[in-house]
Amino acid sequence: MKTRFKWIGALALAITATVGGAMAFTHGSDAQESDIIAGSAAAVDDAIAFVANEVVQETPAYDPDDPFVIKRVLPIEGPIKYGEWHWDDEGIPDGPLVMTVDLQARVISVFRNGYEIGAAAALLGTPEHPTPVGTFPILTKERHNVSEKYGNAPMPWTLRLTWDGVAVHGGSTVERGYASHGCIGVPDEFASRLFDTAEVGDVVIITDGVMTGVGGSLSTAG
């Protein structure tokens, strides 16, 4: 089996390096400047061509009976847009439920027994009210929760992660330009399905720029 990744970060690094190089050498003649700019543009084109292609890697060997090993990711084309969500749990065997949230990708993924069954774009916090990084068990489930801290704002299908107010919940406008006060806001239908599936004690792992795939581990040990 082979796993495909898109290394988006490589494009930003390549553009920064080449454009930065052009800016660093703008004290020569006009001809030299033109050559440098042309060379930088060509390098950027090469970088775009490189990261536009999928990088294919062999899937590492893993224990198929380990419930915390990723055995499947949903076949989603391209980045998940705000308001978009996916769910497919048909035929998935019972096992531990683990959710992952990455602050850079702005995506929440739901795994049952190592199989991804759900994914959605998530509304996250701001630098002033950041979404915390770490491993959080679900403390309570509250179907019709409202936020006393923020003017009785509706937070339906709440899965509480901290006692000071951080939760996964619906009731948010999951669109570009909006943010939370540290919670993970998801579309209502996704929140409803997640609420029905998750149990108190299930784990949510929040990371900042971590990427993995089939054969990777969801284990929170250590």
N, C-alpha and C positions, 0 to 999 in steps of 0.2 A: 504494500500500500504506500502511496505517496501523499504527502501533505503540501498544499500550496499556500504560500504567504505572499502578501504584497508589502514590500518594505518602503512605506511611505516616507519615513524619516530620511532615507537616503537622498531623496530629491531636495529637501530643504537644505541639507548639509552641502550638497553639490552646488546649489545655486548660491548659497552664502559664500562658499569658498571661491567660486569663480568671479562673482560680482565683486566680492571684497578684494580679490586680486586686481581687478581692473581699476578699482578706486585707489588702490595703493600705488599704482604706477601711472598716474595721470600728470606727471611733471615732465614728460619727454616731449618729442616733437609731435605734430599732428599726425604724421604717418605712423609713428610708434603707437600713439593712442588708438588709432584706427585698427591697427593690427591686434592690439591687446583686446579691444572691445569685440572684434570679430572672433578672436580665439575664445573669449569668454562665452560669447553667444553659442558657438559651436559646442563648447563643453556642456552648456546648459541643455542644448538639444540632445546631446548624448545621454545626459543624466535622465532626462524625461523619457527617452526611448528605453533606457535600462529599467527604470522603476515601473514603467507601464506594463512590462511583462511580468508574469507570475514567476516567482522563484520556487522551483520544485525541489523538495527535500524528501529523503526517505523517512518514513515514520519510524521512530525509535521503537525497539522491542519493549513490550510492556506486558504486565500480568492481566489477562482479560477478566480475571475474577476479582480484581481489585476495584471496589466500588468508587474509589476516588481517582481513578485513571480516566482521562478523557477518551471515550471510545467513539464519539460522534459529535460533529458540529453541524448545525443546520446549514443547508446549501443556500446561503443568502448571497445574492449578487450585489457587489459594491457596498459602500458604506451605508449603514442604516440611517435613514433620515429622521429628523424630529417628527414625532407623531406616528412613526412606523413601528410595527411590532409583528412578531412571528411566534407561532405556537404549534407544536406537533409532538404529542405524547403518545400517539397511537402505537401499540405494541411494545412500549418500553417496559422492561421488567421493574418490579418494585426494588427500592434501594434508597440509600440516603439522598436527601435533597440538599444541594449546595448551590448558592447563588454567588456570582461574581459581578463586581462593578468596577470598571476601570475609568479613572477620572480623565485620562487623555482621550480614550476612545469614546467616552460618554455613552457607554453601552452597559446594560445589565443583561447577564446571561443566566439561565436557570438549567441546572443539570440534575437529572435523576439517574442514580446508579452509574454516573459517568457519561450519560447520553444527554446532549443539549436538547431540551424540549421547548425552550422559550428564549427569546431575545428581543430587546427593545431599546430604542434611544431613550436616554434618561435625562431628566432635568436635574442639575446638580447645583451645589453652592457657589458662592463667590469668594474672593480673597478675604472679604470682611466676615463672611459667614461660610467657612469652608466645610465641605463634606469630609469627615475624618477618614483616615486610612487605617486599616486594621481588620481584625476578624471579630465579627459580632454575632452572637446567637440572637435569634428572635426572642424578645422578652415577653411580648403580649401580642395578641391579635384583636383589633378593635374595628368592627365593621363600619360604625358610623361615628368615627372620631372627629372632633373639632379641636383646633389648636387654640387653647386659652392664651398661649404665649403670643400669638400673632392675630389678635382680634377675632377669635372664633372662626378662623378660616377653615372650611371643610377639608378634611383629610380622610376620605372614605377608603376602606380596605387597608387600614394601617397595619403594618408589620413593624412594631417598635424595636429599634436597635439599641438605643441608649435612653437612660432615664431623663436626660436633659433635652429630649425632643427630636433626635434624629430617627427617621423612619423611612421605610419604603411605603409609598401610598399613592392613591389616585387623587382626582380632584384638581390636578394641575393643568395649566396650559403648557403642553410640551411642544413649544415652538421656539425657533431661533429668536434671541433677544430677551427671553425669559430666564429666570434663575430661581433657585430655592434659597432657604436660609440654612442649608446644610443637608436637607433631606434628599432622598432619591425619588423624584416624581416620575411617574410612568402613566401611559394612557389608561383610561378607566377600564376598558375591557381586559387589557393585560393585567391590571391590578386585581381585577375580579378573579381571573383565572389563577393568578399567583396566590391570592388569599385563600381560595378553595383548596389549593394544592399544598401550601406550606403549613408546617406545624411549629408550635412553640419549641425552641431549642434547635431548629434548623439554622444553618450557619450562612451568613453573608460575608464574603471576603471582598474588601474594598482596596484596590491597588491604584497606583499612579504610573501608568506607562508600562504595564507588564503585558507581554504577548506570549501566547502558547498555542498549542494545537493538539491534534490527536496524539496520544501517547504521553502528554503532559500530565501533571498531577494536580488534583484539587485538594490534596490532603493538607490539613491545618496543623499537623503534628510538628512540634518544634517551633 
